Amino acid sequence: MRLPLLLTTLALLLAACAPSAATSPAPTAVIVPPPTKAAPDAPPAPYRIVTGKAGVYRISPQDLQSIGFGETPSEALRLTNRGQPWPFAYTQDGLFFYAPALRTRYTDQNAFLLWGDGTENAALTPQPLPEASAGSAPAVCRTRLRLEENRIYEPKAEQGDHWLWQKLVSPAAWEQTFTPEGLQPGSGVLTVTLWANTGRAFTPEGEFDHHWRVTLDGETLIEETWGGSGLRVLTAALPAGTLRQGENTIALEGVADSGLAVDIVTLDRVEVAYPSAPAVQDGALECNVEVEGELPAAGLEGTPYLWDVTDPQNGQLFAGRAGNETTLEVAAAHRYVLHTPKGARSPLSLQPLYRSPDLSSPENAADYLVIGAPPLLEAAQPLLEHRAAQGLTPLAVPLQAVYDQFSEGVTDPEAIRSLLRYAAENWATLPRYVLLIGDYTYDTYGYQTELAYPLPGFMVYTRYGGETVSDVRFAQLDDDDRPDIAVGRIPAQTPEQVQTYVDKALAFEAQSGGEWRKRILAVADGQEKYFARDAQDFLDAFGGDFSTELYAPPADTPDASPETLARLEQGDLLVAYFGHGSLNQWGKDRIFTTQEAAALQNADRLPVVVNMTCLTGLFTHPKVDSLAETLLFAPEGGAAAVLAPTSLTLASDQSFLSAPFAQALLEDSAATLGDVFLRAQRAVPTENPGSRDVLLTFLLFGDPALPLR
């Protein structure tokens, strides 16, 4: 196995695990004015409303006016979510609707579309407030308190959350205080979610790998032993009186008597469900009713609105006036939200839908499709013009247009694949090349860092590395696992990075006449003998058509990195590495690192770099650039394109890709990099998990339409 350099990789991963120094400010709504109407009597342009946390949201009369809906009657409005009509209320206080939270691997923001065409109207007619009769008992809510900090990314967490809190080595102990606000008499439930880092594949009967105890205010609630690694959820009932008014202390401690030399778990979160009194905060009250009774409406400033959102898509709305002594009757096992206009949430953004270009038009004819945020697409314009001059038909598509037209405005990489599948069946010309422009991160929700222009890849689970990212899913357009279209990515965070890469791609094509374009260099890690063998097999596939060289420094060579740098700067069409690898380097001996890649001075002799290794293409690390990214964006040199993996795979499985890549390049001298790579990908067998992981995780960084010879 080409395992990563564990110490290096762990250090890099831990670099992303420290808590943020400061809390991000609360987001403010982004409101974009409407485009000019096509005709005076045309309905207003449809708008995308982006929401965050679950709750009732309000668009004020002033905001409705600013986006062109101020004069639209309620019967002409409609709201949709994921293509389905969604209930809303349109009153003198504005437009209100309840938005459930959305939490996928790619986003924690929901999207609703507001239309003014009057079809499928789901406007709610407010019913009178259900006032409680005299002598009714107060309702009791069910509150779920969640204690959690997202500090550590765990790629092998196939189940549950990938972001965990704190690693604990038995017999270490952890404790945290919390206060159950509004605590009422009754029972509760305590849940502790862990990830077991250590554990045997098969734990003998009668033995265990982990032994951990959970206490609350010094009293043991849970004591469990279990075997194996992975997700573990510890649960305990909390009889009435267990929780205290005021501060409570929960503790987790290891009992060091397992059958393992070391017992390590990572705490994910602690949840405490308990009965609580309903309370108004900031003009709103939310209650999962456990015991029916009355909710207080006294003291609310402005019209009170009561929503029954037990079934959010079929919610009920009550509205009216409330006096100083008003209370409202609510039923058990229902969820309610009581609020005033000021107590409703504000959307994160209000922006017109992207309806141009019309991606559903059968008249679309583009064999070179480029997708990204508008500022990045603008920086790529010289590349599109160059491809057009070569005879391709380019089409630049804003990423949000893909979301708006193929996933109802919600961030989802499946929208891009849906577009490509639709184009394959309906467009006049199917795209031959797809270039994705934008970086991505496994820190989807921005716990540690945020990206200005994220473009998600598919998060997939692999045999040895756990979760990683794949762009190959975009190209799988039919029922088999083989890609059907050439896809490349420029993982840029800024327009300046896009410009850097575009300049390199154009320079590479202008350098086609040099003698160095007929040379191929292979570099082999000396730590395993078979790396040099694999490298030589790769070179031998080219026969006499190219001049080839193998550089295979012996294990523990102290000066391998300068030698590699010198060879890269002499110029080769192709540089291929075979050996162990990690995020930022080739080999344990530091044969080539991101530091050397950033310092390359080979702008007039840019190679295509092929990485038959592990992790050098993991562009989703939130704080550290991968070797592939560094080669693409090095200021004075680097590479014209890079093939690199985002996970761990075996050398024997990687050969299923390297051999057909060499063959495809040799057989078609006029082929582009994307054509060569696609032919190699389609030759990879998908019957076993190892070669399937190779297919999914070896990605093309750069332009797939790049001519090689």
VENMOBEL-V601849 format. One record per residue. N is the residue number from 0. RES is the residue in one letter. PSI is psi in whole degrees, -180 to 180 (999 if undefined). Layout:
N RES PSI
N RES PSI
This chain:
0 M 137
1 R 78
2 L 153
3 P 165
4 L 103
5 L -43
6 L -43
7 T -47
8 T -44
9 L -40
10 A -40
11 L -41
12 L -40
13 L -25
14 A -25
15 A 6
16 C -7
17 A 144
18 P 151
19 S 147
20 A -29
21 A 152
22 T 136
23 S 145
24 P 156
25 A 138
26 P 147
27 T 151
28 A 138
29 V 116
30 I 120
31 V 128
32 P 158
33 P 155
34 P 165
35 T 136
36 K 145
37 A -32
38 A 153
39 P -35
40 D 9
41 A 149
42 P 156
43 P 155
44 A 138
45 P 147
46 Y 148
47 R 125
48 I 117
49 V 130
50 T 161
51 G -102
52 K 155
53 A 142
54 G 177
55 V 130
56 Y 151
57 R 136
58 I 115
59 S 160
60 P -37
61 Q -42
62 D -37
63 L -40
64 Q -42
65 S -24
66 I 10
67 G 7
68 F 8
69 G -31
70 E 7
71 T 125
72 P 157
73 S -35
74 E -14
75 A -6
76 L 151
77 R 149
78 L 136
79 T 154
80 N 122
81 R 38
82 G -3
83 Q 144
84 P 141
85 W 135
86 P 144
87 F 166
88 A 137
89 Y 105
90 T -178
91 Q -16
92 D -2
93 G -165
94 L 128
95 F 146
96 F 154
97 Y 129
98 A 115
99 P 157
100 A 146
101 L 128
102 R 97
103 T -179
104 R -13
105 Y -15
106 T 154
107 D 25
108 Q 132
109 N 163
110 A 134
111 F 144
112 L 129
113 L 125
114 W 157
115 G 27
116 D -2
117 G 11
118 T 148
119 E 48
120 N 129
121 A 34
122 A 137
123 L 140
124 T 115
125 P 135
126 Q 161
127 P 148
128 L 136
129 P 82
130 E 140
131 A 147
132 S 160
133 A 137
134 G 1
135 S 145
136 A 152
137 P 143
138 A 155
139 V 130
140 C 162
141 R 111
142 T 139
143 R 109
144 L 127
145 R 119
146 L 119
147 E 140
148 E 133
149 N 92
150 R -33
151 I 126
152 Y 128
153 E 99
154 P -21
155 K 6
156 A 84
157 E -30
158 Q 147
159 G -158
160 D 143
161 H -13
162 W 120
163 L 177
164 W -65
165 Q 133
166 K 137
167 L 130
168 V 117
169 S 135
170 P 32
171 A 156
172 A 152
173 W 143
174 E 156
175 Q 139
176 T 151
177 F 159
178 T 115
179 P 97
180 E 137
181 G 25
182 L 132
183 Q 160
184 P 142
185 G 174
186 S 164
187 G -173
188 V 136
189 L 131
190 T 128
191 V 120
192 T 125
193 L 161
194 W 118
195 A 114
196 N -34
197 T 168
198 G 145
199 R 151
200 A -37
201 F 113
202 T 120
203 P 147
204 E 134
205 G -7
206 E 169
207 F 158
208 D -20
209 H 143
210 H 109
211 W 149
212 R 138
213 V 128
214 T 153
215 L 116
216 D 41
217 G -10
218 E 131
219 T 124
220 L -35
221 I 136
222 E 112
223 E 148
224 T 147
225 W 169
226 G 161
227 G 173
228 S 170
229 G -165
230 L 138
231 R 127
232 V 121
233 L 129
234 T 141
235 A 139
236 A 146
237 L 96
238 P 157
239 A 135
240 G -8
241 T -46
242 L 145
243 R 151
244 Q 137
245 G -150
246 E 139
247 N 152
248 T 122
249 I 141
250 A 146
251 L 125
252 E 144
253 G 148
254 V 109
255 A 69
256 D 24
257 S 174
258 G 2
259 L 153
260 A -32
261 V 136
262 D 109
263 I 130
264 V 158
265 T 125
266 L 130
267 D -61
268 R 165
269 V 132
270 E 137
271 V 117
272 A 131
273 Y 159
274 P 140
275 S 160
276 A 139
277 P 140
278 A 138
279 V 129
280 Q 125
281 D 41
282 G 14
283 A 154
284 L 130
285 E 137
286 C 122
287 N 105
288 V 122
289 E -40
290 V 123
291 E 157
292 G -145
293 E 145
294 L 140
295 P 130
296 A -1
297 A 144
298 G -5
299 L 132
300 E 116
301 G 178
302 T 126
303 P 137
304 Y 129
305 L 121
306 W 132
307 D 107
308 V 33
309 T -42
310 D 96
311 P -34
312 Q -13
313 N 49
314 G 161
315 Q 149
316 L 136
317 F 141
318 A 159
319 G -162
320 R 154
321 A 130
322 G -176
323 N -25
324 E 10
325 T 134
326 T 153
327 L 139
328 E 129
329 V 153
330 A 151
331 A 153
332 A 21
333 H 154
334 R 130
335 Y 151
336 V 122
337 L 129
338 H 163
339 T 173
340 P -42
341 K -20
342 G -8
343 A 156
344 R 157
345 S 140
346 P 155
347 L -33
348 S 154
349 L 110
350 Q 146
351 P 145
352 L 145
353 Y 109
354 R -1
355 S 130
356 P 151
357 D 100
358 L -9
359 S -5
360 S 128
361 P -9
362 E -8
363 N 132
364 A 96
365 A 119
366 D -1
367 Y 99
368 L 127
369 V 128
370 I 134
371 G -180
372 A 148
373 P -43
374 P -33
375 L -37
376 L -38
377 E -40
378 A -24
379 A 1
380 Q -41
381 P -34
382 L -41
383 L -42
384 E -38
385 H -43
386 R -37
387 A -39
388 A -24
389 Q -3
390 G -5
391 L 159
392 T 101
393 P 153
394 L 121
395 A 127
396 V 122
397 P 137
398 L -40
399 Q -29
400 A -36
401 V -45
402 Y -46
403 D -35
404 Q -14
405 F -4
406 S 28
407 E 35
408 G -5
409 V 137
410 T 120
411 D 121
412 P -22
413 E -26
414 A -39
415 I -43
416 R -37
417 S -41
418 L -47
419 L -38
420 R -42
421 Y -44
422 A -38
423 A -30
424 E -21
425 N -26
426 W 154
427 A -33
428 T 127
429 L 134
430 P 132
431 R -34
432 Y 140
433 V 123
434 L 117
435 L 131
436 I 113
437 G 148
438 D 172
439 Y 168
440 T 148
441 Y -7
442 D 66
443 T -40
444 Y 7
445 G 37
446 Y -38
447 Q -41
448 T 165
449 E 148
450 L 144
451 A -38
452 Y 66
453 P 141
454 L 106
455 P 144
456 G 174
457 F 129
458 M 120
459 V 160
460 Y 127
461 T 163
462 R -43
463 Y -30
464 G -7
465 G -143
466 E 139
467 T -175
468 V 147
469 S 132
470 D -9
471 V -30
472 R -34
473 F -35
474 A -6
475 Q 92
476 L -16
477 D -159
478 D -13
479 D 176
480 D -5
481 R 139
482 P 151
483 D 0
484 I 150
485 A 121
486 V 132
487 G 165
488 R 138
489 I 103
490 P 59
491 A 145
492 Q -17
493 T 157
494 P -32
495 E -39
496 Q -39
497 V -45
498 Q -40
499 T -47
500 Y -43
501 V -43
502 D -38
503 K -44
504 A -42
505 L -38
506 A -41
507 F -43
508 E -31
509 A -16
510 Q 20
511 S -16
512 G -5
513 G 151
514 E -31
515 W -20
516 R -4
517 K 13
518 R 146
519 I 129
520 L 132
521 A 135
522 V 131
523 A 138
524 D 130
525 G -2
526 Q -25
527 E 137
528 K -33
529 Y -14
530 F -45
531 A -37
532 R -46
533 D -40
534 A -42
535 Q -39
536 D -40
537 F -46
538 L -40
539 D -25
540 A -20
541 F -6
542 G -137
543 G 7
544 D -22
545 F 156
546 S 125
547 T 153
548 E 138
549 L 123
550 Y 113
551 A 80
552 P 139
553 P 158
554 A 142
555 D 20
556 T 123
557 P -24
558 D 31
559 A -35
560 S -48
561 P -37
562 E -42
563 T -44
564 L -44
565 A -41
566 R -39
567 L -35
568 E -15
569 Q -23
570 G 124
571 D 148
572 L -42
573 L 134
574 V 122
575 A 132
576 Y 137
577 F 117
578 G -174
579 H 154
580 G 166
581 S -173
582 L -40
583 N 12
584 Q 163
585 W 124
586 G 152
587 K -28
588 D 10
589 R 53
590 I -34
591 F 133
592 T 173
593 T -29
594 Q -45
595 E -38
596 A -42
597 A -23
598 A 0
599 L 140
600 Q 52
601 N 38
602 A -25
603 D 6
604 R 62
605 L 127
606 P 170
607 V 127
608 V 123
609 V 124
610 N 103
611 M 76
612 T -154
613 C 140
614 L -7
615 T -12
616 G 17
617 L 79
618 F -1
619 T 1
620 H 131
621 P -17
622 K -16
623 V 129
624 D 138
625 S 167
626 L -39
627 A -45
628 E -42
629 T -42
630 L -38
631 L -38
632 F 10
633 A 133
634 P -32
635 E 13
636 G -142
637 G -126
638 A 154
639 A -25
640 A 161
641 V 136
642 L 124
643 A 153
644 P 155
645 T 8
646 S -165
647 L 134
648 T 169
649 L 149
650 A -41
651 S -32
652 D -33
653 Q -28
654 S -22
655 F -19
656 L -43
657 S -40
658 A -51
659 P -24
660 F -48
661 A -42
662 Q -44
663 A -39
664 L -38
665 L -36
666 E -26
667 D 99
668 S -18
669 A 3
670 A 151
671 T 167
672 L -41
673 G -40
674 D -45
675 V -47
676 F -40
677 L -42
678 R -41
679 A -43
680 Q -43
681 R -15
682 A -10
683 V 126
684 P 143
685 T 11
686 E -31
687 N 151
688 P -35
689 G -52
690 S -29
691 R -40
692 D -37
693 V -47
694 L -43
695 L -30
696 T -7
697 F 116
698 L 157
699 L 117
700 F 111
701 G -173
702 D 121
703 P -17
704 A 12
705 L 119
706 P 140
707 L -29
708 R 999
